[in-house]
Amino acid sequence: MKTALSLFSFWLISLSCHGSCGFKPSIKKVISLSGPITVLLKQVGLLNAPAVKGISIFSPIQRQEFKGTIYPGGLFLARSTLSEFSGGEVFYDSSRELRKILLTQPGIRAIEVNTRELLPLEVVDRSIDLLRGLTLGCEEEFRSFRDRTQKIQSELLRLIPEGFKVVFFLGRFTGVRAPELVMANDGAVKLLRRERRITTYPSQLAYANWSARILASLPAQTLFVGLVDPSLDGAERLVKSGPRWTVTFPGILVPGITQLEGLVFWARKL
């Protein structure tokens, strides 16, 4: 028995040292309905691993990049679809409604990915911690992914002058009408506020319905930026209409590295 355990331990150490990133043999089915987890799977080379059976349509992945099933995601999951998850590890972005749906399904190990109010590097660290328990030999890939995120974050901070006046909205501008929600204190916006790179909508909430009175009270030079995620078509666009801009970028609404990339795309146009 001791010899067998020693050999097994040696195999694990060898696997880790040689960087053969993969899922543990016991992991047969992985479904990612979480944007940050799907991005992480892609970045460490596991997106098309045999165990990964499906991802959500709300992921910054182009159709040709993934060979498995693309699910509608969220509350639009059909009962027949849920039965396909049986025996699998199902990652999902934090949602009370979705939690109720998944936790009542037999044979599913539902793994919640809660990134609310986290900074980009905190999102990356949490995603890595959650995926680490299912994988072997991925530490080098995890470190490389985190380092790349750090580099992109540093570029964003370098591109934006201190005190830049901007308000970010979820969605595109339709004429002069702003989208319903302001992204006030979450993800990369929270980072920019903390680092004093921007002054923005005065709310401590992560997201808020804007007030016309508050928007009118902001300095005249304030830039209004709508953020749009094109999902699977991979489009990158920036449309300017005076002080109202709309930025379309894959994953710009997904916490973590792709949100940083989207804001770098925007900041380079300033």
Secondary structure as the mmCIF struct_conf table of DSSP 4:
data_model
#
loop_
_struct_conf.conf_type_id
_struct_conf.id
_struct_conf.beg_label_comp_id
_struct_conf.beg_label_asym_id
_struct_conf.beg_label_seq_id
_struct_conf.end_label_comp_id
_struct_conf.end_label_asym_id
_struct_conf.end_label_seq_id
HELX_RH_AL_P HELX_RH_AL_P1 LYS A 2 CYS A 17
TURN_TY1_P TURN_TY1_P1 HIS A 18 GLY A 19
STRN STRN1 GLY A 22 PHE A 23
TURN_TY1_P TURN_TY1_P2 PRO A 25 SER A 26
STRN STRN2 VAL A 30 LEU A 33
HELX_RH_AL_P HELX_RH_AL_P2 GLY A 35 GLN A 43
TURN_TY1_P TURN_TY1_P3 VAL A 44 GLY A 45
TURN_TY1_P TURN_TY1_P4 LEU A 47 ASN A 48
BEND BEND1 ALA A 49 ALA A 49
TURN_TY1_P TURN_TY1_P5 PRO A 50 ALA A 51
STRN STRN3 VAL A 52 SER A 56
BEND BEND2 ILE A 57 PRO A 60
HELX_RH_3T_P HELX_RH_3T_P1 ARG A 63 GLU A 65
BEND BEND3 GLY A 68 GLY A 68
STRN STRN4 THR A 69 TYR A 71
HELX_RH_3T_P HELX_RH_3T_P2 GLY A 74 PHE A 76
HELX_RH_AL_P HELX_RH_AL_P3 ARG A 79 GLU A 84
TURN_TY1_P TURN_TY1_P6 PHE A 85 GLY A 87
BEND BEND4 GLY A 88 GLY A 88
STRN STRN5 GLU A 89 ASP A 93
BEND BEND5 SER A 94 SER A 94
HELX_RH_AL_P HELX_RH_AL_P4 ARG A 96 LEU A 103
TURN_TY1_P TURN_TY1_P7 THR A 104 THR A 104
BEND BEND6 GLN A 105 GLN A 105
TURN_TY1_P TURN_TY1_P8 PRO A 106 GLY A 107
STRN STRN6 ARG A 109 VAL A 113
TURN_TY1_P TURN_TY1_P9 ARG A 116 GLU A 117
HELX_RH_AL_P HELX_RH_AL_P5 PRO A 120 ARG A 132
TURN_TY1_P TURN_TY1_P10 GLY A 133 LEU A 134
STRN STRN7 THR A 135 LEU A 136
BEND BEND7 GLY A 137 GLY A 137
HELX_RH_AL_P HELX_RH_AL_P6 GLU A 139 LEU A 159
BEND BEND8 ILE A 160 ILE A 160
HELX_LH_PP_P HELX_LH_PP_P1 PRO A 161 PRO A 161
TURN_TY1_P TURN_TY1_P11 GLU A 162 GLY A 163
STRN STRN8 PHE A 164 LEU A 170
BEND BEND9 GLY A 171 GLY A 171
STRN STRN9 THR A 174 THR A 174
TURN_TY1_P TURN_TY1_P12 GLY A 175 VAL A 176
STRN STRN10 ARG A 177 ARG A 177
HELX_LH_PP_P HELX_LH_PP_P2 ALA A 178 PRO A 179
BEND BEND10 GLU A 180 GLU A 180
STRN STRN11 LEU A 181 MET A 183
BEND BEND11 ASN A 185 ASP A 186
HELX_RH_AL_P HELX_RH_AL_P7 GLY A 187 ARG A 194
TURN_TY1_P TURN_TY1_P13 GLU A 195 ARG A 196
BEND BEND12 ARG A 197 ARG A 197
STRN STRN12 ILE A 198 THR A 199
BEND BEND13 GLN A 204 ALA A 206
STRN STRN13 TYR A 207 ASN A 209
HELX_RH_AL_P HELX_RH_AL_P8 ALA A 212 SER A 217
BEND BEND14 LEU A 218 LEU A 218
TURN_TY1_P TURN_TY1_P14 ALA A 220 GLN A 221
STRN STRN14 LEU A 223 VAL A 228
HELX_RH_3T_P HELX_RH_3T_P3 SER A 231 ASP A 233
STRN STRN15 ARG A 237 SER A 241
TURN_TY1_P TURN_TY1_P15 GLY A 242 PRO A 243
STRN STRN16 ARG A 244 THR A 248
TURN_TY1_P TURN_TY1_P16 PRO A 250 LEU A 253
BEND BEND15 VAL A 254 VAL A 254
TURN_TY1_P TURN_TY1_P17 PRO A 255 GLY A 256
HELX_RH_AL_P HELX_RH_AL_P9 ILE A 257 ALA A 267
TURN_TY1_P TURN_TY1_P18 ARG A 268 LYS A 269
#
